[in-house]
Amino acid sequence: MSDNMGFLVGDISRLIRRTFDKRAKAIGVTRPQWRVLTWLQRHEGINQSALADMLELDAMALCRMVDRLQAADMVERRADPTDRRAWKLYLTSKGSALTEQLQPIGEELLQEALVDISPEDQDKLYRLLERFRTNLQSIDEGDLLENRPAHG
């Protein structure tokens, strides 16, 4: 079973993204755009570098994407008062409205995927996935600490 768990989780993630992409296209949003907009909604005021890290994107790729979103009046760059080289990112009212349109699409998709699963099992699945994520985050943080260069 454990040999297939990573594949299963990855496949579920891929299917959710692919189906969501199809539905989001109806309102004119691409996957890279909705990812940036959703992360910005959760972390408004984040700088571009930190957002690139969260999205696991190259800083220049994110910069180009933010340029396009800014040109479409969905994202606004504001100077970082603590670092004159950095920009903080915020959703515009148009960007916020678009993320509000995306939320029901995602919620509906998840409800459809959970249709034959009892509320109790849904709660249990959620708790297990939260624990799974927490364990993986701890492993990842441990790996980062082990690979940190020694100073001294």
N, C-alpha and C positions, 0 to 999 in steps of 0.2 A: 504494500500500500504506500509506504513512504517514498518508494522510487517514483511513483506517479503523482504525488501531491503537488510538487512544484509545477509540473506540467498542467495539472488540473487548475490550479490557481491562475497560472498564466493564461490558459485557454479561456477561463471565465472572464478574466480582465479584457482579453482581446475581443471576445464576443460582446461584452458590454460596450466597449469603445466603438466597435464597428456598427452596432445597432444604433447607439447614440449618435454617431456621425451621420448616419442616414437620416435620422429624424431632425437633427440640428441643421442639416443642409436646407431643409424646408424654410428656415428663417434666415438663411444666408450666412451661416457661421461655419468656418472650417475647424478641424480638430485643434490645430495649433492656437487658433484664436480663442476657442472656448476654454482651452487649458489655461492660457494666460489670464483671461477674464475671470475665470473661476478662482484661480490662485490669488489674483489681485483682490477679489471680493473678500477673501478670507484673510488677506494680509495687506490691506491698503497701507500705503506709505513705505512699503518695502523698497529697498534700492535694487537696481537692475542686476547687480552681481549676485545678491542673495536670491533673487527670483530665478536667475539662470541656474543656480545651484539646486534649488528646490525642484525645478522642472527638468534637471539633468540635461541642460542645453548649453552649448557653447555661447559665451557672452556675446559674440558678434551676431550669432543667429538670433538670439533674443533681441538684440538691439534693432535688427532689421524688422523683426516682427512688431516690436513696440513702435517703430517708426510708422509702419502701416496702420496699426491701431490708432496711433495719434492722428495720422492723416484722415482717418475715418471718424475722428472725433469720439473715440471710445475710451481712450486712455490719455491721461495728462501727466506730463513730467513736471516736477517741481524741484527747484534746487534744494539740495540737502544743506541745511544750515550748519552742519558740523563738518562737511567735507565738500569743498567747492568743486571737486572733480566729479562728484556723484549726483545722481538724480533719484528722487523718490517718485514712485509711481502711484497714481490714483485713477480710479474709474471716473469717467465723466457721467453725467446724467444719462447719456445715450448708452454708455457701457453698462451702467447699473441696470437700466431697463432691459438690455439684452440678457444679462445674467439672470434677471427675474423671469424672462421667458424660457431660459434653459432649465431652470430648476424643476418645473413641473414635468418636463420631458424626461429628465433623469429619474424623478420619483415614480412616474408612470411606468417606465421601463423596469425599474426594480420591483415594483408591485406585480407586474406581469411575470417576471422571473420567479417570484416567490408564491405564485398563485396556488400551487398544490402543497404548500408547506404550512403547517399549523402555526398559529401565533406563538405558541410555546417553543416550537422548534426554530422559528425565526429568531426569537430572543436568544435561544441557546446558540444558534449559528453566529449571531452577532457577537455574543460574549466570547465564543471560541476564536473568532477572527480577530477580535480586539487583543486577545491574549497572544495569538500567533504573531500579530504585528508587534506587540510589545517585546516579545522574545526576539524577533528579528532585529528590532531597533537596538536592543541590548547587545546582540551579537555584532551588529554593524559598528556600534560605538566602541566596543571592545577591540574590534579589528582596527579601527582608526587609531586608537590609543597605542596599540602594539606597533603600528607602522609609522608612528610619529618619530621624526629624527631626534636623537638625543642631543641635548645642549649641555655644555658644562665644561 
